[in-house]
Amino acid sequence: MNRSNSVSPLGLLLPLLACAAVPRPEQPLVTEAGAGARDAEAARTALELLPPDPRALPARGAEHRVEPTRTEWWEATADAFGAQQRAARREVLAAAEAAATAGAPRPVQVGMTDHTFDSDAPLVEAMVTFDLLGLLGTGPAAAQRAIADAELLLALARYEQVLWRGRARVRTARLNLAGVRARQRVLGDLRASAEPGLLRLDLLEQYGRVSPDLAAGGLAMLARLDRMLSAARVEEAEALRELALAAGLLADAPELAAVGPEILLDPERQSSGSQASGPAASHPDLRSRALAYSLAEARVRAVAARAWPGVALGPHIGAPEGSLDPLQWGGVLRLNLPWPAAWEGDLAAAAQRREAAREAYEDAFLALEAEARRAVTRQAQLSQRVEGVTPRLDAGTAAVWEATCAAFMVAQRDARAWIDALERRMAAAASEVEDAVALATAAVEVEVALGPEGEASKTLALGGAR
């Protein structure tokens, strides 16, 4: 037989391969938060949590960047350059990219058979099958899309959680640095006020007016004060390190010098806090746990979807005479029937992990509730102390110290009274500063434990001023 018009296997295979989708080169990165979400609600949630392009977040809060004395500047800097914040932002971008192509149908299957290879009467057949359930958006493909959407929302929630915790961390670090510097100022002022008395004590010892042991006691008290100042400088170095890490700045960033004791007088930091008895349902920690449960549920459904039979449908082409004329057209239907043992164990395991996610949500709520009660109680006690006991202690020791110094300089009081007054003043000099820092950080702890109020959590990642 003349085989000049015969069809080679490759000749049938190439047109069928043309049916496969060719990915476009250089696919752009996600440019809209929630682009991988398949339903409108998921997309709205994504847009609520993330700016239109998370890669633009380092420029967020630009209106505050000229004033590093403002709390918003430090929060914006932490959002943009904090290590955990950047890692969480990359996780969001990665989840969005993965969700954009999740749930694709199974690969197109192409087959070709030459029943009588190298024969005068060849019989060549070719077939191509498509994943019917995947093309219809049901079955395992839909389950995989649901998992990708849940992973994207969980990444967004964890990003919000990191922002929430990161802002609290940078505020606390800033307050601690301000407190250390305020304590240095107070102790330095006390050291300066004690200098004249120490000189007089030294002169009295030289003229035999006081005993050497009493003069040595005065020197020891001053050495103790110098030791407190040295310890405060060490604490300042630690506080600088913590603030630089929390804000994502270099250790020698000039903005760190802008943190001064005056921020402890900020009325915003002295707010009484919320009187809520427990964390809000919109708390970032609880939102993250809830979406982790949703992801566990999606994984349960994905395992259950493996029980669906695989349905592949497509055309069948036959060339019985080895040529294109005549061609025989037909259809192919293939079913994959999974064994129950292939998915039942995984389904039970996924159900257990879903239950663990539910328990983790409960545990997180109980932990936040306990932390909220502790923080509110601590804030209330510190507020009473700052408004009552501490001012009286500070004013009393300061008055005794000033009167004793004045009397000692004109020899109306003895040296022992001056040393005793210095010791009492040293113990109380930094009490107001320490309590002010404790009260301000307690307000941050209360806010962290209770969560954003009202709609604040929905715009937390958008960089709007609160």
C-alpha positions in Angstrom: 0.0 0.0 0.0 1.1 3.5 -0.8 2.0 5.2 2.5 2.8 8.6 1.2 -0.3 9.9 3.1 0.3 7.9 6.2 0.2 9.6 9.6 3.2 9.3 11.9 2.6 9.1 15.7 4.2 12.5 16.1 1.9 14.0 13.5 -1.1 13.1 15.6 0.5 13.9 18.9 1.5 17.5 18.1 -2.0 18.9 17.5 -3.2 17.3 20.7 -0.4 18.8 22.7 -1.5 22.2 21.4 -4.6 21.9 23.6 -2.4 22.3 26.7 -2.3 25.7 28.3 1.0 27.4 28.0 1.8 29.7 31.0 2.6 33.3 30.2 6.2 34.3 30.9 7.1 36.8 33.6 3.8 36.7 35.4 3.5 39.8 37.5 3.4 39.6 41.2 0.1 40.1 42.9 -1.0 43.7 42.7 -4.2 43.4 44.7 -4.6 41.9 48.1 -7.0 39.0 47.9 -6.5 38.5 44.2 -6.3 34.8 44.9 -9.5 34.7 46.8 -12.3 33.1 44.9 -15.3 34.6 46.7 -16.3 38.2 47.3 -16.3 37.8 51.1 -12.7 36.5 51.2 -11.6 39.4 48.9 -13.3 42.0 51.1 -11.6 40.5 54.1 -8.3 40.6 52.4 -8.7 44.2 51.4 -9.7 45.2 54.9 -6.5 43.7 56.3 -3.9 44.6 53.7 -3.1 47.7 51.5 -3.7 47.3 47.8 -0.1 46.4 47.4 1.7 45.1 50.5 5.1 45.8 48.8 4.3 49.5 49.2 3.9 49.2 53.0 7.4 50.5 53.8 6.2 53.9 52.5 3.2 53.7 54.8 2.8 56.5 57.3 5.1 58.9 55.4 3.3 61.8 57.0 4.7 60.8 60.3 8.3 60.0 59.3 9.4 63.7 59.8 8.5 63.5 63.5 10.3 60.7 65.3 9.0 62.2 68.5 5.5 60.8 67.7 4.3 57.4 68.6 2.8 56.9 65.1 6.3 57.3 63.6 7.7 54.5 65.6 4.7 52.3 64.8 5.0 53.0 61.1 8.7 52.3 61.2 8.1 49.0 63.0 5.4 48.1 60.4 7.7 48.7 57.6 11.1 47.5 58.8 10.5 45.1 61.7 11.9 41.6 61.0 8.8 39.7 62.0 6.6 42.2 60.1 8.6 41.8 56.9 8.5 38.0 57.2 4.8 38.0 57.7 4.3 40.3 54.8 6.2 38.0 52.5 4.1 35.1 53.7 1.0 37.0 52.6 2.5 37.6 49.2 3.5 34.0 48.9 0.0 32.8 49.9 -1.6 35.2 47.4 0.6 33.9 44.6 -0.2 30.3 45.5 -3.9 31.0 45.7 -3.9 32.6 42.3 -3.4 29.2 40.6 -4.8 26.9 43.2 -7.4 24.3 42.3 -6.4 23.9 38.7 -7.8 20.8 36.9 -5.7 17.7 36.8 -3.1 17.5 33.9 -4.4 16.8 30.5 -3.7 13.2 29.5 -2.6 12.5 25.9 -2.1 9.0 24.6 -1.2 7.5 21.2 -1.2 3.9 20.1 0.1 2.3 17.0 -1.4 -1.2 16.9 0.5 -2.5 13.9 3.8 -0.6 13.9 5.7 -0.8 10.6 2.9 -2.7 8.9 1.3 -2.3 5.5 -2.1 -1.8 7.3 -1.3 0.4 10.3 -3.9 1.3 12.9 -3.0 4.5 14.7 -5.1 5.9 17.6 -4.8 9.0 19.7 -6.8 10.2 22.6 -6.8 13.2 25.0 -8.8 13.4 28.3 -9.6 16.3 30.5 -10.4 16.4 34.2 -14.2 17.0 34.0 -14.7 17.7 37.7 -11.8 20.1 37.7 -13.1 22.0 34.7 -16.5 22.3 36.4 -14.9 23.6 39.6 -16.0 20.9 41.8 -14.5 17.9 43.6 -10.8 17.9 44.7 -10.0 21.0 42.6 -12.6 23.1 44.5 -11.3 21.7 47.8 -7.7 22.8 46.9 -9.0 26.3 46.1 -10.7 26.4 49.4 -7.5 25.5 51.1 -5.6 28.2 49.2 -8.1 30.8 50.1 -8.1 29.8 53.8 -4.3 29.9 53.8 -4.3 33.4 52.3 -6.8 34.6 54.9 -4.8 33.0 57.7 -1.6 34.6 56.4 -3.4 38.0 56.4 -4.7 37.4 59.9 -1.2 36.5 61.1 0.2 39.5 59.5 -2.3 41.7 61.3 -1.4 39.8 64.5 2.3 40.5 64.0 1.5 44.2 63.3 -0.6 44.4 66.5 2.0 42.8 68.7 4.9 44.6 66.9 3.3 48.0 67.6 2.9 47.2 71.3 6.5 46.0 71.4 7.9 49.2 69.9 5.7 51.4 72.2 6.9 49.4 75.3 10.5 49.6 74.2 10.2 53.3 73.6 8.7 53.8 77.1 11.4 51.8 78.7 14.1 53.8 77.0 12.5 57.0 78.1 12.2 55.7 81.6 15.9 54.8 81.8 16.9 58.2 80.5 14.5 59.9 83.0 16.0 57.9 85.8 19.5 58.9 84.8 18.4 62.5 84.8 16.9 62.2 88.3 20.0 60.4 89.7 22.3 62.9 88.0 20.5 65.8 89.6 20.7 64.1 93.0 24.4 63.5 92.4 24.9 67.2 91.7 22.9 68.2 94.7 25.0 66.0 96.9 28.4 67.3 95.7 28.5 70.4 98.0 27.6 68.3 101.1 30.3 65.8 100.2 32.9 68.6 100.0 31.8 69.9 103.3 32.0 66.5 104.9 35.5 66.1 103.6 36.5 69.5 105.1 34.9 68.6 108.4 36.9 65.4 108.5 40.1 67.3 107.8 39.5 69.6 110.7 38.4 66.8 113.0 34.8 67.8 113.3 33.5 64.4 112.1 34.9 60.9 112.6 36.7 59.2 109.7 34.1 56.4 109.7 31.3 58.9 109.3 33.1 60.5 106.4 33.7 57.1 104.9 30.0 56.4 105.2 29.3 59.5 103.2 31.7 58.5 100.5 30.2 55.0 100.4 26.7 56.5 99.9 28.0 58.6 97.0 29.7 55.5 95.5 26.4 53.7 95.8 24.7 56.5 93.9 27.4 56.4 91.2 26.8 52.6 90.9 23.1 53.3 90.4 24.0 55.7 87.6 26.3 53.2 86.0 23.6 50.5 86.1 21.2 52.9 84.5 23.6 53.5 81.6 23.9 49.7 81.1 20.1 49.6 81.1 20.0 52.4 78.5 22.2 50.3 76.2 19.8 47.3 76.6 16.8 49.6 76.0 18.4 51.1 72.9 19.0 47.6 71.5 15.4 46.5 72.2 14.0 49.6 70.6 16.2 49.4 67.5 15.2 45.7 67.0 11.5 46.5 67.6 11.5 49.3 65.1 13.9 47.7 62.6 16.4 50.5 62.8 20.2 50.5 62.9 21.7 50.4 66.4 23.1 53.9 65.9 20.1 55.5 64.2 19.8 59.2 65.1 16.1 58.8 65.7 16.9 56.9 68.9 18.2 60.1 70.4 14.7 61.6 70.0 13.3 59.4 72.8 13.3 61.5 75.9 11.7 61.5 79.4 9.0 63.9 78.2 7.1 61.2 76.5 6.2 59.8 79.9 4.0 62.9 80.3 2.0 62.2 77.2 -1.7 62.2 78.2 -2.4 59.6 75.7 -0.2 57.2 77.5 -2.0 57.9 80.8 -5.4 56.7 79.6 -7.4 54.6 82.1 -7.9 51.9 79.5 -10.9 49.8 78.7 -13.2 48.4 81.4 -14.1 45.4 79.2 -14.0 42.1 81.1 -12.4 40.1 78.3 -10.8 40.3 74.9 -12.9 41.4 71.9 -14.0 38.9 69.3 -12.0 40.9 66.7 -8.8 40.5 68.6 -6.0 39.7 66.2 -5.0 36.6 68.2 -8.5 35.2 68.1 -9.0 36.1 64.5 -5.8 34.2 63.7 -7.0 31.2 65.7 -10.4 31.2 64.1 -9.0 31.3 60.6 -6.6 28.5 61.5 -9.7 26.5 62.4 -11.2 27.4 59.0 -8.1 26.1 57.3 -8.3 22.9 59.3 -11.9 22.5 58.2 -10.9 23.1 54.6 -8.3 20.4 54.8 -10.9 18.0 56.2 -13.1 18.7 53.2 -10.1 18.3 50.9 -9.5 14.8 52.2 -13.2 14.0 51.9 -13.1 15.2 48.3 -10.5 12.4 47.6 -13.4 10.0 47.9 -14.9 11.4 44.7 -14.3 9.3 41.6 -12.0 10.9 39.1 -13.8 11.6 35.8 -11.8 12.2 32.7 -13.5 12.9 29.3 -12.1 13.6 25.9 -12.0 12.8 22.2 -10.6 9.7 20.5 -9.1 9.8 17.0 -8.4 6.7 14.9 -6.6 6.4 11.6 -7.3 2.8 10.6 -5.6 3.1 7.2 -2.6 5.1 8.4 -3.9 8.3 6.7 -5.9 11.3 7.6 -8.7 10.2 5.3 -10.8 8.6 6.7 -10.5 9.5 10.4 -12.6 7.8 13.0 -13.8 10.1 15.8 -15.0 8.8 19.1 -14.9 9.6 22.8 -13.1 8.4 25.9 -14.4 8.2 29.4 -12.2 7.2 32.3 -13.1 6.8 35.9 -10.7 6.6 38.9 -12.4 4.9 41.8 -10.3 5.5 45.0 -10.1 2.8 47.6 -11.7 3.9 50.9 -8.5 2.8 52.7 -6.6 5.5 50.7 -8.4 8.4 52.4 -10.3 7.2 55.5 -7.2 7.3 57.8 -6.2 10.8 56.5 -9.8 12.0 57.0 -9.8 10.8 60.6 -6.4 12.5 61.2 -7.6 15.8 59.6 -10.7 15.7 61.8 -8.4 15.4 64.9 -6.4 18.4 63.7 -9.5 20.3 63.2 -10.6 19.6 66.8 -7.1 20.6 68.0 -7.6 24.0 66.1 -10.9 24.5 67.9 -9.3 23.8 71.3 -6.4 26.1 70.4 -9.0 28.9 69.8 -10.6 28.2 73.3 -7.1 28.2 74.9 -6.2 31.5 73.2 -9.4 33.1 74.4 -8.9 31.9 78.0 -5.3 33.0 78.0 -6.3 36.5 76.7 -9.0 36.7 79.2 -6.7 35.9 82.1 -4.1 38.3 80.7 -6.7 41.1 80.4 -7.8 40.7 84.0 -4.2 40.7 85.2 -3.4 43.8 83.1 -6.5 45.7 84.1 -5.8 45.0 87.8 -2.2 45.9 87.5 -3.1 49.2 85.7 -5.6 50.1 88.4 -3.2 49.5 91.2 -0.4 51.4 89.5 -2.9 54.3 88.8 -3.7 54.5 92.5 0.0 54.4 93.4 0.9 57.1 90.9 -2.0 59.3 92.1 -1.4 58.8 95.8 1.5 57.0 97.5 4.3 57.7 95.1 3.9 61.5 94.9 3.8 61.7 98.7 6.9 59.5 99.0 8.8 61.6 96.4 7.7 64.9 97.8 8.5 63.9 101.4 12.0 62.6 100.8 12.7 65.6 98.5 11.7 68.1 101.2 13.7 66.3 103.9 16.7 66.2 101.6 16.6 69.9 100.7 16.1 70.9 104.3 18.9 68.7 105.6 21.3 69.9 102.9 20.5 73.5 103.8 21.0 72.9 107.5 24.2 70.9 107.0 25.8 73.6 104.9 25.4 76.1 107.9 26.3 73.4 110.5 22.8 73.3 112.0 22.5 69.6 111.5 25.1 66.9 111.9 26.7 64.8 109.2 24.8 61.6 110.1 21.5 63.3 109.4 22.8 64.4 106.0 23.9 60.8 105.1 20.5 59.4 106.3 18.6 61.9 104.2 20.7 61.1 101.1 20.1 57.4 101.5 16.3 57.9 101.8 16.3 60.2 98.8 18.3 57.7 96.7 15.7 55.0 97.5 12.8 57.3 96.4 14.3 59.6 93.8 13.3 57.4 90.8 10.1 56.1 92.2 7.9 58.5 90.2 9.8 57.7 87.0 9.5 53.9 87.6 5.8 54.1 88.4 5.2 56.4 85.4 6.9 53.8 83.1 5.0 50.9 84.7 1.7 52.7 84.3 2.3 53.5 80.7 3.4 50.0 79.8 0.4 48.7 81.8 -1.9 50.7 79.5 -0.2 49.0 76.5 -0.6 45.6 78.1 -4.3 46.2 78.6 -4.7 47.3 75.0 -2.9 44.3 73.7 -4.9 41.9 75.9 -8.3 43.4 75.0 -7.6 44.0 71.3 -8.6 46.9 69.0 -11.8 48.6 69.8 -14.6 48.6 67.3 -13.4 48.9 63.7 -9.8 49.5 64.6 -8.7 46.0 63.8 -10.1 46.2 60.3 -7.9 49.1 59.4 -4.9 48.1 61.5 -2.7 47.2 58.5 -3.8 50.1 56.4 -1.7 52.6 58.3 -4.4 55.0 59.2 -4.0 57.1 62.3 -5.8 55.8 65.2 
